Amino acid sequence: MGHIVVIGAGQAGASVVAKLRKDGYDGKITLIGAEPVPPYQRPPLSKAYLLGDMALERLYLRPESFYAENDITLRLGQKVTGIDPVAQTVTVGGETIAYDDLVLTTGSDPRRLPAAIGGDLEGVFTVRTLADVDAMAPAVTEGARALIVGGGYIGLEAAAVCAKRGVKVTLVEMADRILQRVAAPETSDYFRALHSGHGVDIREGVGLERLLGGDGRVTGARFTDGTELAADFVVVGVGIAPTTVLAEAAGLEIDNGIKLDGRCRSSDPHIWAAGDCASFPYQGGRIRLESVPNAIDMAECVAGNILGDGEEYVPKPWFWSDQYDVKLQIAGLNAGYDRIVTRQGAGQSASFWYFRGAQLLAVDAMNDPRAYMVGKRLIDGGKTANPDQVGDPEFDIKALMRA
């Protein structure tokens, strides 16, 4: 009987073990997680859960009983301290466990502010784990003053939740505009207007010089333009980095994450990876995708390939973000675009279509599920769209799928 060990009890790890059992694997399975709770959804943490609209148990991806019922050993609140690829063992809690195949689903870690500029002060939070949000929740009260550092989706979602709770929010982004790394200026303009309309003070092109504190607690911030701001708490949303410490120590190849081949196998034939921690070949290059759908799809590909499917992993990138009453849905990857076509809908509904030459690359759809659905199907099918038709609000966009 074989033994498959999975390190990392998040979305990808939970998906690997569930798929293995679903597809008939009858050997031993051990899922190891550093957090003391069963695998749970991360996206609602900083939204519905922080707002008190979702109970803890509803965060769980599956009831804890699922793992026992499917003979999956859960080792929670335990940190793996080493991997020996030659002996094919992992060390956890002082115990050595042998594996036939090992899957790394270690995820990613939030980038933190250096202690030298006040990043270690009390009242400075990141938003990644259940413990992070539980620690931050008491600070998110009506009338409090929050500083959000970073104008990406993490920072904007945190700003939206804080504003909905009656917090006075200031968001600073050192780049020229919010969402500069990930979206077109049109999408930045849309969300800047949305947040400004909810009272958020957005300051672009302004860096954080240092946080100010008293008695070990944050009290404010000084910015690179010389201004200062009082703050009761700070949320840091300046990106995440793949968690590769174990993989590096084990001698695996690293390239913006654990370097995988097209079938999600690492440089060691018995070690696989999936999710935020892993990079893989894509369209002649190499990418790493940070999304729930990618974590699930990669994990299921890994499970199938461990069982002998021999399938190449072909991602179908899509993402989402909820801010106030706006749902942003993104299909595709916009890298290399040279033209944006705007499709205006009713009210707050709009979509921005990214083209490179005549090829459709991606769609950002705000409260426009039809535009998202059509764009995703075209992109997944390797098709494109007529930009003039896309930009005509009178044109029935569903007709693009019949072309």
C-alpha positions as CSV (number, residue, x, y, z in Angstrom):
1,M,0.0,0.0,0.0
2,G,1.4,3.4,-1.0
3,H,1.4,6.6,1.1
4,I,0.8,10.1,-0.3
5,V,1.7,12.9,1.9
6,V,0.4,16.5,1.3
7,I,2.0,19.4,3.0
8,G,-0.3,22.4,3.2
9,A,-3.9,22.2,4.2
10,G,-5.4,25.0,2.1
11,Q,-7.6,24.9,-1.0
12,A,-5.0,23.0,-3.1
13,G,-4.2,20.5,-0.4
14,A,-7.8,19.7,0.3
15,S,-8.5,19.4,-3.4
16,V,-5.6,16.9,-3.9
17,V,-6.7,14.5,-1.2
18,A,-10.4,14.7,-2.1
19,K,-9.6,14.0,-5.8
20,L,-7.3,11.1,-4.9
21,R,-10.1,9.3,-3.0
22,K,-12.8,10.2,-5.6
23,D,-10.6,8.6,-8.3
24,G,-10.2,5.4,-6.4
25,Y,-6.8,5.7,-4.7
26,D,-6.9,3.2,-1.8
27,G,-3.5,3.8,-0.2
28,K,-2.7,6.0,2.8
29,I,-3.2,9.7,2.6
30,T,-1.8,12.2,5.1
31,L,-2.7,15.9,4.9
32,I,-0.5,18.2,7.1
33,G,-1.4,21.8,8.0
34,A,0.3,24.4,10.1
35,E,-3.0,26.0,11.1
36,P,-5.1,24.4,13.9
37,V,-8.3,24.3,11.8
38,P,-9.4,22.1,8.9
39,P,-9.0,23.5,5.3
40,Y,-11.1,26.6,4.8
41,Q,-12.0,29.2,2.2
42,R,-9.7,32.2,2.2
43,P,-11.7,34.7,0.0
44,P,-14.6,35.2,2.5
45,L,-12.1,35.8,5.4
46,S,-11.6,39.5,4.7
47,K,-15.2,40.1,3.6
48,A,-18.2,38.0,4.8
49,Y,-16.4,36.5,7.8
50,L,-14.8,39.8,9.0
51,L,-18.2,41.5,8.6
52,G,-19.8,38.8,10.8
53,D,-22.0,37.5,7.9
54,M,-20.4,34.1,7.8
55,A,-19.8,31.7,10.7
56,L,-16.5,29.9,11.1
57,E,-18.0,26.5,10.2
58,R,-19.2,27.8,6.9
59,L,-15.7,28.7,6.0
60,Y,-14.6,25.1,6.1
61,L,-14.2,23.5,2.6
62,R,-15.7,20.3,3.9
63,P,-16.9,19.1,7.3
64,E,-14.1,17.8,9.4
65,S,-15.8,14.4,9.4
66,F,-15.2,14.1,5.7
67,Y,-11.5,13.4,6.3
68,A,-12.1,10.6,8.8
69,E,-14.9,9.1,6.6
70,N,-12.5,9.0,3.7
71,D,-9.6,7.6,5.7
72,I,-7.5,10.8,5.3
73,T,-5.2,11.5,8.2
74,L,-5.4,15.1,9.2
75,R,-2.4,16.5,11.1
76,L,-3.4,20.1,12.0
77,G,-1.4,22.7,13.9
78,Q,1.8,20.9,13.0
79,K,4.7,22.3,11.0
80,V,6.8,20.2,8.7
81,T,10.5,20.9,9.6
82,G,12.2,19.1,6.8
83,I,12.0,16.9,3.7
84,D,14.5,14.3,2.8
85,P,14.0,13.5,-1.0
86,V,16.6,10.7,-1.0
87,A,15.0,8.8,1.9
88,Q,11.5,10.0,0.8
89,T,10.6,11.2,4.2
90,V,9.2,14.3,5.9
91,T,9.8,15.4,9.5
92,V,6.8,16.8,11.5
93,G,6.4,17.1,15.2
94,G,9.6,15.2,15.8
95,E,8.3,12.2,13.8
96,T,9.6,11.0,10.5
97,I,7.0,9.9,7.9
98,A,7.8,8.0,4.8
99,Y,6.1,8.8,1.5
100,D,5.8,7.3,-2.0
101,D,4.6,10.6,-3.4
102,L,4.8,14.0,-1.8
103,V,2.6,17.0,-2.8
104,L,3.6,20.5,-1.8
105,T,0.6,22.9,-1.5
106,T,2.3,25.3,0.9
107,G,0.6,28.4,-0.6
108,S,2.1,31.9,-0.1
109,D,2.9,34.3,2.6
110,P,2.0,38.0,2.7
111,R,4.7,40.5,2.3
112,R,5.2,42.4,5.5
113,L,6.6,45.9,6.3
114,P,10.1,45.8,7.7
115,A,10.5,46.3,11.5
116,A,12.9,49.2,10.7
117,I,9.9,51.3,9.5
118,G,7.5,50.1,12.2
119,G,6.1,46.9,10.7
120,D,6.4,45.1,14.0
121,L,4.2,47.6,15.9
122,E,1.0,46.4,17.5
123,G,-2.0,47.2,15.4
124,V,-0.3,46.4,12.0
125,F,-2.1,43.6,10.3
126,T,-1.9,41.4,7.2
127,V,-4.9,39.6,5.7
128,R,-4.1,36.0,4.9
129,T,-5.1,33.5,7.6
130,L,-8.0,33.0,9.9
131,A,-5.8,34.0,12.8
132,D,-4.9,37.3,10.9
133,V,-8.5,38.2,10.5
134,D,-9.5,37.2,14.1
135,A,-6.7,39.5,15.4
136,M,-7.8,42.4,13.2
137,A,-11.6,42.1,13.8
138,P,-11.7,44.0,17.2
139,A,-10.0,47.0,15.5
140,V,-12.5,47.3,12.7
141,T,-15.1,49.4,14.6
142,E,-17.1,52.4,13.6
143,G,-15.2,55.7,13.9
144,A,-11.8,54.1,14.0
145,R,-9.1,55.4,11.6
146,A,-7.5,52.9,9.2
147,L,-4.5,53.2,6.9
148,I,-4.4,50.7,4.1
149,V,-0.9,50.2,2.5
150,G,-1.2,48.9,-1.0
151,G,-3.7,49.6,-3.8
152,G,-4.0,46.1,-5.2
153,Y,-7.1,43.9,-4.8
154,I,-6.1,42.8,-1.3
155,G,-5.9,46.4,-0.1
156,L,-9.0,47.5,-2.0
157,E,-11.1,44.7,-0.5
158,A,-9.8,45.6,3.0
159,A,-10.7,49.2,2.4
160,A,-14.2,48.3,1.3
161,V,-14.9,46.2,4.3
162,C,-13.5,48.8,6.7
163,A,-15.6,51.5,5.0
164,K,-18.7,49.4,5.3
165,R,-18.1,49.1,9.0
166,G,-17.9,52.9,9.4
167,V,-14.1,53.1,9.6
168,K,-12.4,56.2,8.3
169,V,-10.1,54.8,5.6
170,T,-7.0,56.2,3.9
171,L,-5.3,54.1,1.3
172,V,-1.9,54.8,0.0
173,E,-0.3,53.4,-3.2
174,M,3.2,54.2,-4.1
175,A,2.6,53.5,-7.9
176,D,1.0,56.1,-10.1
177,R,-2.4,54.4,-9.8
178,I,-4.1,51.7,-7.9
179,L,-4.1,48.3,-9.6
180,Q,-1.3,49.4,-11.8
181,R,0.4,46.0,-11.9
182,V,-2.7,44.0,-12.7
183,A,-5.2,46.1,-14.6
184,A,-5.7,48.7,-17.2
185,P,-6.1,52.4,-16.3
186,E,-9.9,52.0,-17.1
187,T,-10.3,49.5,-14.3
188,S,-8.2,51.6,-11.9
189,D,-10.5,54.6,-12.7
190,Y,-13.6,52.5,-12.1
191,F,-12.5,51.4,-8.6
192,R,-11.0,54.7,-7.6
193,A,-14.4,56.3,-8.3
194,L,-16.2,53.5,-6.4
195,H,-14.0,53.8,-3.3
196,S,-14.1,57.6,-3.4
197,G,-17.8,57.5,-3.5
198,H,-17.8,55.5,-0.2
199,G,-15.6,58.0,1.5
200,V,-12.2,56.3,1.1
201,D,-9.3,58.7,0.8
202,I,-7.1,57.3,-2.0
203,R,-3.5,58.7,-2.3
204,E,-1.6,57.5,-5.3
205,G,2.1,58.1,-6.1
206,V,2.7,58.3,-2.4
207,G,5.0,55.9,-0.5
208,L,5.1,55.0,3.2
209,E,8.2,56.4,4.8
210,R,7.5,54.9,8.2
211,L,4.8,54.0,10.7
212,L,4.7,56.1,13.9
213,G,4.0,54.5,17.3
214,G,3.8,55.0,21.0
215,D,4.3,52.3,23.7
216,G,4.8,49.7,20.9
217,R,1.5,50.4,19.2
218,V,0.9,52.1,15.8
219,T,-0.5,55.7,16.1
220,G,0.0,56.9,12.5
221,A,2.3,57.2,9.5
222,R,4.7,59.5,7.7
223,F,4.7,59.5,3.9
224,T,7.3,60.2,1.3
225,D,5.6,63.5,0.4
226,G,6.2,64.7,3.9
227,T,2.7,64.4,5.2
228,E,1.6,62.6,8.3
229,L,-1.6,60.8,9.2
230,A,-3.0,59.5,12.5
231,A,-4.2,55.9,12.4
232,D,-5.6,53.5,14.9
233,F,-4.6,50.4,12.9
234,V,-2.9,49.6,9.6
235,V,-3.7,46.9,7.0
236,V,-0.7,45.9,4.8
237,G,-1.7,44.6,1.4
238,V,1.5,44.8,-0.6
239,G,1.4,41.3,-2.2
240,I,2.3,37.8,-1.4
241,A,5.4,35.6,-2.0
242,P,5.3,31.8,-2.8
243,T,6.1,29.7,0.3
244,T,9.2,27.7,-0.9
245,V,11.4,27.4,2.2
246,L,10.9,23.6,2.5
247,A,11.3,23.1,-1.2
248,E,14.5,25.1,-1.3
249,A,15.9,23.2,1.7
250,A,15.1,20.0,0.0
251,G,17.1,21.0,-3.1
252,L,14.2,21.4,-5.5
253,E,14.5,23.8,-8.4
254,I,12.9,27.2,-7.7
255,D,11.8,29.7,-10.4
256,N,9.2,32.2,-9.0
257,G,7.9,29.4,-6.9
258,I,8.5,25.6,-7.0
259,K,9.5,24.9,-10.6
260,L,7.2,22.3,-12.2
261,D,7.1,20.6,-15.5
262,G,3.9,20.6,-17.6
263,R,2.4,17.8,-15.5
264,C,3.0,19.6,-12.2
265,R,6.0,17.5,-11.1
266,S,8.9,19.2,-9.5
267,S,12.6,18.5,-10.3
268,D,12.3,15.5,-8.0
269,P,10.2,12.7,-9.6
270,H,8.4,11.9,-6.4
271,I,7.5,15.5,-5.4
272,W,4.6,17.4,-7.0
273,A,3.2,20.9,-6.2
274,A,0.0,22.9,-6.8
275,G,-1.4,26.3,-6.0
276,D,0.2,29.7,-5.1
277,C,3.6,28.1,-4.4
278,A,4.1,26.6,-7.8
279,S,5.2,27.9,-11.2
280,F,4.5,26.0,-14.5
281,P,5.1,26.3,-18.2
282,Y,2.6,28.5,-20.1
283,Q,2.6,29.7,-23.7
284,G,6.3,29.4,-24.1
285,G,7.1,31.0,-20.8
286,R,6.5,30.3,-17.1
287,I,3.8,31.7,-14.8
288,R,2.5,31.4,-11.3
289,L,-1.2,32.0,-10.7
290,E,-2.6,33.2,-7.4
291,S,-6.3,32.2,-7.4
292,V,-8.7,29.7,-6.0
293,P,-9.7,28.2,-9.4
294,N,-6.0,27.6,-10.2
295,A,-5.4,25.9,-6.9
296,I,-8.3,23.5,-7.4
297,D,-7.5,22.7,-11.1
298,M,-3.7,22.2,-10.5
299,A,-4.4,20.0,-7.4
300,E,-6.8,17.8,-9.4
301,C,-4.3,17.6,-12.2
302,V,-1.6,16.5,-9.7
303,A,-3.9,13.8,-8.2
304,G,-4.7,12.5,-11.7
305,N,-1.1,12.4,-12.7
306,I,0.0,10.6,-9.5
307,L,-2.5,7.9,-10.5
308,G,-1.1,7.7,-14.0
309,D,-3.2,10.1,-16.1
310,G,-0.1,11.7,-17.7
311,E,-2.0,14.9,-18.5
312,E,-0.5,18.3,-19.2
313,Y,-1.8,21.1,-17.0
314,V,-3.6,23.8,-19.1
315,P,-4.9,26.6,-16.9
316,K,-8.1,28.5,-17.7
317,P,-7.3,31.7,-15.7
318,W,-10.2,33.4,-13.9
319,F,-10.4,35.5,-10.8
320,W,-12.9,37.6,-8.8
321,S,-13.1,40.4,-6.3
322,D,-16.0,41.7,-4.2
323,Q,-16.0,45.3,-3.2
324,Y,-19.1,46.9,-1.7
325,D,-22.0,45.9,-4.0
326,V,-19.7,45.4,-7.1
327,K,-18.5,41.9,-8.2
328,L,-15.5,42.1,-10.4
329,Q,-14.9,38.9,-12.5
330,I,-11.8,38.6,-14.6
331,A,-11.3,36.1,-17.4
332,G,-7.9,35.5,-19.0
333,L,-4.5,37.1,-18.5
334,N,-3.9,40.6,-19.8
335,A,-0.1,40.6,-20.2
336,G,0.9,42.2,-23.4
337,Y,-2.3,44.0,-24.3
338,D,-2.1,47.0,-26.6
339,R,-5.8,48.1,-26.7
340,I,-8.7,48.3,-24.3
341,V,-12.3,48.3,-25.5
342,T,-14.9,49.6,-23.0
343,R,-18.4,48.1,-23.0
344,Q,-20.7,50.3,-20.8
345,G,-23.7,48.7,-19.2
346,A,-26.5,50.0,-17.0
347,G,-25.7,51.6,-13.7
348,Q,-22.4,50.3,-12.3
349,S,-22.2,47.6,-14.9
350,A,-19.2,47.8,-17.3
351,S,-16.6,45.6,-18.8
352,F,-13.1,46.3,-20.2
353,W,-11.8,44.0,-23.0
354,Y,-8.0,43.6,-23.4
355,F,-6.7,42.9,-27.0
356,R,-3.3,42.4,-28.4
357,G,-3.7,43.1,-32.0
358,A,-6.8,41.2,-33.1
359,Q,-6.5,38.7,-30.3
360,L,-8.7,38.9,-27.2
361,L,-6.6,38.3,-24.1
362,A,-8.8,39.1,-21.0
363,V,-11.9,40.7,-19.8
364,D,-12.6,42.7,-16.6
365,A,-16.3,42.6,-15.9
366,M,-17.9,44.7,-13.1
367,N,-21.5,43.6,-12.3
368,D,-21.7,42.2,-15.8
369,P,-21.8,38.4,-15.6
370,R,-22.9,38.1,-19.2
371,A,-19.8,39.9,-20.5
372,Y,-17.6,37.8,-18.2
373,M,-19.3,34.5,-19.3
374,V,-18.9,35.4,-23.0
375,G,-15.4,36.6,-22.6
376,K,-14.3,33.5,-20.7
377,R,-15.8,31.1,-23.2
378,L,-14.1,32.9,-26.1
379,I,-10.7,33.0,-24.3
380,D,-10.9,29.4,-23.2
381,G,-11.8,28.4,-26.7
382,G,-8.9,30.3,-28.2
383,K,-11.3,32.6,-30.1
384,T,-11.4,36.4,-30.3
385,A,-14.1,39.1,-30.7
386,N,-14.8,42.0,-33.0
387,P,-13.7,45.1,-31.0
388,D,-16.4,47.3,-32.7
389,Q,-19.1,44.9,-31.7
390,V,-17.8,44.6,-28.2
391,G,-17.9,48.3,-27.7
392,D,-21.4,48.7,-29.1
393,P,-23.8,48.6,-26.1
394,E,-26.7,47.8,-28.5
395,F,-25.0,44.7,-29.8
396,D,-26.1,41.4,-28.3
397,I,-22.8,40.2,-26.9
398,K,-23.9,36.6,-26.7
399,A,-23.9,36.5,-30.6
400,L,-20.1,36.6,-30.3
401,M,-20.1,32.9,-29.2
402,R,-22.0,31.9,-32.4
403,A,-19.5,33.7,-34.7
